[in-house]
Amino acid sequence: MSTPYQIFYDKIPRILESGPKSHREIAKQLQQCYPDYCDDSIPCSHRKDACIHPEWDHLARTAEQALKRKGIIVHNSNIKKWQTA
């Protein structure tokens, strides 16, 4: 069984196939596709502002960074959006 992180890691490049997206846009699509894994009531234990960033959002950001390190996606700082490499 895959973890939410693994699911997000696999899904994010597919979300970006339709064009560049901000983290918020990616997160919204992840939440629509996987509502059971995107529970806003579970606070992120890694951040002081956990009420703003739930745990699932932290996992999505972590997946974005891992995909960036692998060269699968890049963050375009000109438009402030993620896109496929």
C-alpha positions as a Markdown table, in Angstrom:
| # | Residue | x | y | z |
|---|---|---|---|---|
| 1 | Met | 0.0 | 0.0 | 0.0 |
| 2 | Ser | 1.3 | 3.4 | -1.0 |
| 3 | Thr | 1.7 | 6.2 | 1.5 |
| 4 | Pro | 0.2 | 9.7 | 0.9 |
| 5 | Tyr | 3.7 | 11.0 | 0.2 |
| 6 | Gln | 4.2 | 8.3 | -2.5 |
| 7 | Ile | 0.8 | 9.0 | -4.0 |
| 8 | Phe | 1.5 | 12.8 | -4.2 |
| 9 | Tyr | 5.0 | 12.1 | -5.6 |
| 10 | Asp | 3.5 | 10.1 | -8.4 |
| 11 | Lys | 0.6 | 12.4 | -9.1 |
| 12 | Ile | 2.3 | 15.8 | -9.1 |
| 13 | Pro | 4.1 | 15.3 | -12.5 |
| 14 | Arg | 0.8 | 14.2 | -14.0 |
| 15 | Ile | -0.9 | 17.3 | -12.7 |
| 16 | Leu | 1.8 | 19.4 | -14.3 |
| 17 | Glu | 1.3 | 17.8 | -17.7 |
| 18 | Ser | -1.4 | 20.3 | -18.4 |
| 19 | Gly | 0.9 | 23.3 | -17.7 |
| 20 | Pro | 2.6 | 25.2 | -14.9 |
| 21 | Lys | 0.9 | 25.3 | -11.5 |
| 22 | Ser | 1.5 | 27.0 | -8.2 |
| 23 | His | 1.7 | 24.9 | -5.1 |
| 24 | Arg | -1.8 | 26.0 | -4.1 |
| 25 | Glu | -3.1 | 24.8 | -7.5 |
| 26 | Ile | -1.3 | 21.5 | -7.1 |
| 27 | Ala | -2.6 | 21.1 | -3.6 |
| 28 | Lys | -6.2 | 21.9 | -4.6 |
| 29 | Gln | -6.0 | 19.1 | -7.3 |
| 30 | Leu | -4.5 | 16.7 | -4.9 |
| 31 | Gln | -7.3 | 17.4 | -2.4 |
| 32 | Gln | -9.9 | 16.8 | -5.1 |
| 33 | Cys | -8.3 | 13.5 | -6.2 |
| 34 | Tyr | -7.4 | 12.2 | -2.7 |
| 35 | Pro | -9.8 | 13.7 | -0.1 |
| 36 | Asp | -9.1 | 10.9 | 2.3 |
| 37 | Tyr | -5.4 | 11.8 | 2.4 |
| 38 | Cys | -5.9 | 15.5 | 2.5 |
| 39 | Asp | -7.5 | 16.1 | 6.0 |
| 40 | Asp | -7.1 | 19.7 | 7.0 |
| 41 | Ser | -7.8 | 18.8 | 10.6 |
| 42 | Ile | -4.5 | 17.0 | 11.0 |
| 43 | Pro | -1.9 | 19.7 | 11.9 |
| 44 | Cys | 1.6 | 19.5 | 10.6 |
| 45 | Ser | 4.0 | 18.7 | 13.5 |
| 46 | His | 7.0 | 20.2 | 11.6 |
| 47 | Arg | 5.8 | 23.8 | 11.5 |
| 48 | Lys | 4.8 | 26.3 | 14.1 |
| 49 | Asp | 1.9 | 27.6 | 11.9 |
| 50 | Ala | 0.3 | 24.1 | 11.7 |
| 51 | Cys | -3.1 | 25.6 | 11.6 |
| 52 | Ile | -2.3 | 27.2 | 8.3 |
| 53 | His | -0.4 | 24.2 | 6.9 |
| 54 | Pro | -1.9 | 20.8 | 7.6 |
| 55 | Glu | 0.3 | 17.6 | 7.5 |
| 56 | Trp | -0.9 | 16.6 | 4.0 |
| 57 | Asp | 0.2 | 20.0 | 2.6 |
| 58 | His | 3.6 | 19.5 | 4.1 |
| 59 | Leu | 3.8 | 16.1 | 2.4 |
| 60 | Ala | 2.9 | 17.6 | -0.9 |
| 61 | Arg | 5.6 | 20.3 | -0.5 |
| 62 | Thr | 8.1 | 17.6 | 0.4 |
| 63 | Ala | 7.1 | 15.6 | -2.7 |
| 64 | Glu | 7.6 | 18.8 | -4.9 |
| 65 | Gln | 11.1 | 19.3 | -3.5 |
| 66 | Ala | 12.0 | 15.6 | -4.0 |
| 67 | Leu | 10.8 | 15.8 | -7.6 |
| 68 | Lys | 12.8 | 18.9 | -8.1 |
| 69 | Arg | 16.0 | 17.2 | -6.7 |
| 70 | Lys | 15.4 | 14.3 | -9.2 |
| 71 | Gly | 15.1 | 16.8 | -12.1 |
| 72 | Ile | 11.5 | 15.7 | -12.8 |
| 73 | Ile | 9.9 | 19.1 | -12.1 |
| 74 | Val | 11.4 | 22.6 | -11.8 |
| 75 | His | 10.2 | 25.8 | -10.1 |
| 76 | Asn | 10.0 | 28.6 | -12.6 |
| 77 | Ser | 10.8 | 31.7 | -10.5 |
| 78 | Asn | 9.7 | 34.1 | -13.2 |
| 79 | Ile | 6.1 | 32.9 | -13.0 |
| 80 | Lys | 6.3 | 31.4 | -9.5 |
| 81 | Lys | 4.9 | 28.0 | -10.6 |
| 82 | Trp | 6.1 | 24.4 | -10.8 |
| 83 | Gln | 6.4 | 22.8 | -14.2 |
| 84 | Thr | 7.7 | 19.6 | -15.7 |
| 85 | Ala | 11.4 | 19.7 | -16.5 |
